[in-house]
């Protein structure tokens, strides 16, 4: 049985606010022990995801998507800093992909030089060393 069959009581293929709350409490909160399947490195140092905000769940074309914000405060300066964000399930149960059209969105970025790419993280191996996860590589610095 799929999560959606249990949660979408009215079977209308739209998650109503009350249903989103159930997803958050019954499915999403479960993955807290797995860092919400988000693995962050700031300039090569691991950053543990401890909390999130602005959670939403969307059902589209039979696929359930979680939308949420992970606060990660990194102060910009004239030199580039790099944030690498990988998304994967360490238990190898759930398939997670970056969106094709807009894998990441930067808001209020006018004062920065920003470079980004989604590619394999060759410095990280998972699943007994057999796989390099896909990650968002984001470099940024203040504009001069």
C-alpha positions in Angstrom: 0.0 0.0 0.0 1.3 3.4 -0.9 1.6 6.3 1.5 -0.9 8.3 -0.7 -3.6 5.6 -0.4 -3.5 5.9 3.4 -3.2 9.7 3.5 -5.5 11.0 0.7 -8.8 10.2 2.3 -10.9 11.7 -0.5 -8.8 10.2 -3.3 -8.8 13.4 -5.3 -5.1 13.3 -6.1 -4.6 16.7 -4.3 -3.2 16.9 -0.9 -5.4 19.1 1.2 -3.7 21.0 4.2 -4.9 18.4 6.7 -3.5 15.7 4.5 -0.1 17.5 4.2 0.0 17.7 8.0 -0.5 13.9 8.1 2.4 13.4 5.6 4.6 15.6 7.7 3.8 13.8 11.0 3.6 10.2 9.7 6.1 10.0 6.9 8.4 13.0 6.8 9.1 13.1 10.6 10.3 9.5 10.3 13.3 10.5 8.2 14.6 12.9 10.8 16.8 10.1 12.0 18.3 10.0 8.5 18.9 13.8 8.4 15.9 14.2 6.2 17.9 12.5 3.4 19.8 15.8 3.0 23.6 15.8 3.4 25.4 19.1 3.3 29.1 20.1 3.2 30.2 23.7 3.7 33.8 24.2 2.3 34.3 20.4 2.7 33.0 20.2 6.3 29.9 18.3 7.1 26.9 20.3 8.3 24.2 18.3 10.1 20.6 19.1 9.2 18.8 19.4 12.5 15.6 21.2 11.6 13.6 22.5 8.7 10.8 25.0 8.0 8.1 25.8 5.4 7.2 22.1 4.8 4.7 21.2 2.1 3.9 18.0 0.3 2.7 17.9 -3.3 1.2 15.0 -5.2 1.7 15.4 -9.0 1.4 12.6 -11.7 1.4 10.0 -9.0 4.7 11.3 -7.4 4.9 12.7 -3.9 7.3 15.6 -3.5 8.4 17.2 -0.3 9.2 20.9 -0.3 10.9 22.4 2.7 13.7 24.9 3.6 16.8 23.8 5.5 18.4 26.8 7.3 22.2 26.8 6.6 23.8 30.1 7.4 27.0 30.7 5.5 28.3 34.3 5.4 29.5 35.5 2.0 32.8 37.3 1.6 34.9 38.3 -1.4 36.3 34.7 -1.7 34.2 31.9 -3.1 32.6 29.5 -0.6 31.2 26.2 -1.6 28.1 24.4 -0.3 27.5 20.8 -1.6 24.1 19.3 -1.0 23.4 15.7 -1.7 20.0 14.0 -1.4 19.8 10.3 -0.9 18.3 7.6 1.3 21.1 5.9 3.2 18.9 2.8 3.7 18.6 2.5 -0.1 14.8 2.2 0.2 13.7 5.5 -1.4 14.7 6.9 -4.8 15.4 10.6 -4.7 16.1 12.8 -7.7 16.9 16.5 -8.3 14.2 18.2 -10.4 15.2 18.4 -14.1 14.0 21.9 -14.9 14.8 23.7 -11.7 17.0 21.6 -9.4 17.7 24.6 -7.1 16.5 28.1 -6.8 18.4 31.1 -5.4 16.4 34.0 -4.0 17.8 37.5 -3.3 21.1 36.6 -5.1 21.7 39.9 -6.8 24.6 40.9 -4.6 26.5 37.7 -5.3 28.5 35.9 -8.0 26.9 32.4 -8.0 28.0 29.2 -9.8 26.0 26.0 -9.6 25.9 22.5 -11.0 24.2 19.2 -10.3 26.7 16.4 -10.8 28.1 13.3 -9.1 30.0 14.0 -5.9 33.2 12.1 -6.6 34.5 12.8 -3.0 31.6 10.9 -1.4 30.7 7.3 -1.7 27.6 5.6 -0.4 26.1 2.1 -0.4 29.2 0.3 0.6 31.4 2.5 -1.6 29.6 1.5 -4.8 27.9 4.8 -5.7 28.8 8.5 -5.8 25.6 10.5 -5.0 24.3 13.3 -7.2 24.7 16.6 -5.5 24.2 20.3 -6.0 27.5 22.2 -6.0 26.9 25.8 -5.2 29.8 28.3 -5.1 29.2 31.9 -4.2 30.9 35.1 -3.2 30.1 38.8 -2.9 30.2 40.8 -6.0 33.1 43.3 -6.2 
